[in-house]
Amino acid sequence: MGGTKIAAGLAHRDGRIIACQRAPTAQAGGAQVVSQIIALVGDVLQQAIASPGELAAIGVALPAVIDQARGMVLWAPNIPGWQQETLVAQPISQAMRVPVSLHYDGHAWVAGEWWCGAARGAADVALLAVGTGIGGGLILGNRLYRGRVGVAGAVGWWVADRPQACGRTASEGWLESLASGPAIARAAGQGTAEEAFAAARAGDARAQQAAAQAAQVLGAAAANLVSLVDPEVVVFAGGVMVGGADLLFPGISDVVRREAQPQIARQVRLVTAELGEDAAWLGAARLALLQMEGEEAGV
């Protein structure tokens, strides 16, 4: 789930998709968002002519700092009403009578693409997911790297404009504040990133400049990540990349090839997500299944 929309899906244990539905995130926030998740899962089961009793596990991917043991969101700045502790797993589990686990969405994105998408077979993977916010995830030596706090890959917090960051009084100067969907929309003078991309394709100079600038900023972030981690493949995912890859990806690739460590830059594969916006919920499903079976994240 994200700040603007929620996707819920049902898949087989081998990753084959059975059904999927999407809905705008409830802006009332708080417990109403949890109720919306439950309702959307119910809709997916109805679409698939399935029952909760047939489920093995439910995984929820969230742009949040989470407490997995308690099934609680500690802080999710892009989700309405979730800027404080919010119980999420227990009410879903009670409604569906199945184990529920929470996962940082960057980890779910990379797990999905690693499991059955663009990063299949790679031992070392980096992923950047660009949507309402910006997140990421890392597979290192065939293992999901979670970090100590559990949000390794939170690249939206990277300082992308040092002068802005030094004097900021709000979210200024961060990668997310410069190249996320809302940032692109603001720079283009449009209501949404989708509208900005449409305007850019129609020849609007301001929108074209907004997309080009976002590509440069994302490319610099990716170049730094590539030089730090030396991955086999970098996957660019998220709703903004799904909707604007033709405008963003060429510029991102140019920056990475030019600015990353030269030997790494020549060999790293740069790809867009194969699974589109299904990657996160599929990855959450995979991580939930592994957690239920008592396994560490692996393929």
N, C-alpha and C positions, 0 to 999 in steps of 0.2 A: 504494500500500500504506500501511497505517497500523499503529498499535500493537496493534490488536485484530483486524483482518481485512485480507485481501488480495482485490482484485478484478482479474481478468484478462479481457480481451475481445478480440474480433477485429472489425474494421470495414472497410468499403470506403473508398476514398479520399475519397468524398463524405460520410463520417460515418455512413452507414447501418450499424447494428449487425447483425453476423452471429451472434455467439455471445458468451456471457459466463458466467463462473463465479466463485464467491466461496468463501473458506475462512478459518477463524481463523488469525491470524498465529502461526507456530511460536514458542512461548515459550522454546525451547532457544536461539534466537538465533544470531548469527554466520552461519557458512557454511550452516547448516541453513535459514535464511530464504531465502538465494539458491537453494538446491536446491528449496525449496518454490515459488518463483517459476517456475523452469524446469518443474517438474512441472505446475503449474497452467496454464501456457501450453500445454504438451502436451495437457492435458485439453481445453482450449478448441479446439485444432486438431482433436482427435478428434471432439468434438461437432459441429464444422463440416464434418467430412469433408474436411479440408484438410491440407496438408503444409507444413513449414517453407520449402520451396522457393518457395511461393507468397507468402511474406511480403515486403513491401518494406522494413519497418523495425519495430523494437520500441522503444517509449518506456516508461520506468519513472518513475512519479511517486512521490516520496519526501518525507516530512516531515523533511528533512535539509539540512545544509550539504554541498554536493557539489563535487567537482572534475570538471567535465565532460570536460576533456581526457584525464584518466586513467581516467574511468569509475568513480570511487571516491566512496564516502560518507566524509566527514570526521568528521561528528558527527550522530547521529540519536537524541536523548534518549528518544524514545518507542518505539524499536524495540529489542527485546531483543538485547543483545550488540553493538550498533552505536554504542557511545559512543566508538569509536576508528575509525581508518581501516579501511575494509572494501572490498575489491574486489568490484564488483557487475556492471558491464557486461560485462567480458571473459568470465567463465564462462557468462553467458547467451548471449552472442554465439557462443561456441565450441559450445555445446550446440545452438543453433538455426541456426547458420551464416547469420546475418543481422545487419546493423548494429544496435547497441543504444545508446541514449542515455539519460542520467539527467536528471531535471528536478525542481526544487523543486515540491512538490505544490500549493502555492498558485497557482503559475504554470500548472500543468496544469489545475486546477479552472477558472480564469478563461478559459484558452484553449478548454476544452471548451464552456463555456456561451456563449462569444463566437462559436465556430465554428458550432455547431448547436443552441444552447439559448436561454436566456432573454435573453441579451445580443446576439443576432444583430442586425447592422446598426448597433450603437452605436459611436461613435468613442471615447468615454471611459467606462470601466467600472471599478467597484471590486467586489471579491468578498470575502466573509468565509466561511470554511469552518470549521464547528464539529464536532469529532468527539472522538477521544481527546485531541487537542490542538486548537489554534486557529491557523489560518493565513489567508493572503489573497493576492490578486493584483491587479494593476492593468493595464488597457489604457489608454494615454494617446495620443491622436492616432492611433488605429488601430495602435498598436505595443505589444507586450508590454514592460512596464518591468521589467527584471531587477534593476537596482541594481548597485553596484560589486562587492559580495561574491557576488551572485547569489541573495539571499533577500529581495528587496524584497517587502513585504507580510507579513512575519512578525509580525503584530499580536498574536499570543499573548504576546509579550514586552512589550506596552504595560503601563505601570504603571496599574492600575485602582483601587488602594487605597493611597494614599501612606503613611499611618501603618504599615500592614502591611509595605509594601515597604522602608521605612527600617530596620525592626528585624528583617527576616527572616533566618533562618539556612538556609532552604530555599526552595522555589518558592512563596512567599507574596506576595500583593499584585499579581500579574500577572493580566492578563485570562484567560489559560489556567487559572490556579489558581482562578479564581472562577466561570468560566462554561463550561468544557469539559464533556464527558460525564462523566468521573470526578468533577469538582467538583459537578455537579448531583446525581449519585448520592449523594455523601457528604452533601451538605446535606439531601437527602431521607431519609437513613437507609436507602437501598436499595443493592443490589449493582451495578446498572447504570443508565444513563440511561433505557433502555427501561423498566425496572421503575419508575423514578421517575415517568415520564410516565403509565404505567398506573395507578399509585397516585394521582396527581393527578387523573386522569379519574374515578377511583372515589370521589373526595371526600376523600382524605387531606390534611389541612390542612398538614402539614409538607412534603409533596411539592409541593403547590400553591404554597407560599411559596418553595420552592427554585426552581421554574420561573419564578415571577414575579421573583425577585431576579436570576436569570440573564438574563432578558429586559431588565431595567433596565440591567444592566452591559453587555450586548451592544449595547443601544440607545445608550448613552453613547459606546461605542467607535465605533459606526457614525456617530453624529452628528459626532464629531470628524473622522472620515475624510471624510465628506461635505463638511464645511466646509473641510478642507484641499485636497481634490482637485477639488471641484465636478464630479462625474461625472454623466453622463446617467442611469445606472442603477446601483443597488447590488444585487448578487445574494447571497442568503443560502443557503449550500450546506453539505454535509457530512452525515454520518450522524445527528448530533444534530438538525439542522434537518429532515432527512427524517422522523425519527421523532417530532419534537415541534413541528412548525411551528404547529399549532393552539394550542399553549400559549405559544409564544415569540414568534411573528411579530407578533401584534397589539400586544404590549407594546413590542417593538423599534421598530415603526413609530411608535407614539405618542411615544416618546422622541426619535426622529430629527426628527419634524415639530415638536416643541416646542423642541428644544435646538440644532439645527443652525442655521447662518446662515440668516436668514428667507427670503431670496429663493431660495436654493438649496433649502431644505427644502420650499418650495412646489412646486418643479418636478421634483426628482429622483424617478425611479421606483424604488420599493422592491419587489423581487420575490424569490420563492423559486426555487431552481434547477429548471429544467425536466427536466434529465437525471438528477436524483437522484444516486445514488452512481456512476452511469456517467460523470459529468462528468470526473472526474480521469483515468481511463484513456483516455477519448476525447481529452482534451486532450493527454495524453502522446503518444498516437499521432500527433496532428496536429503537435506540436512535433518529434517524431522524423522525420516525413516531411519537414518543412521543413528541418530540419538536414541530413538526408541529401542534399537537393536544393540545399544551399548557400544557402538563403534565410533572411532574418531573419523572426521571427515576425510574420505578418500574415495577413489573411484573403483 
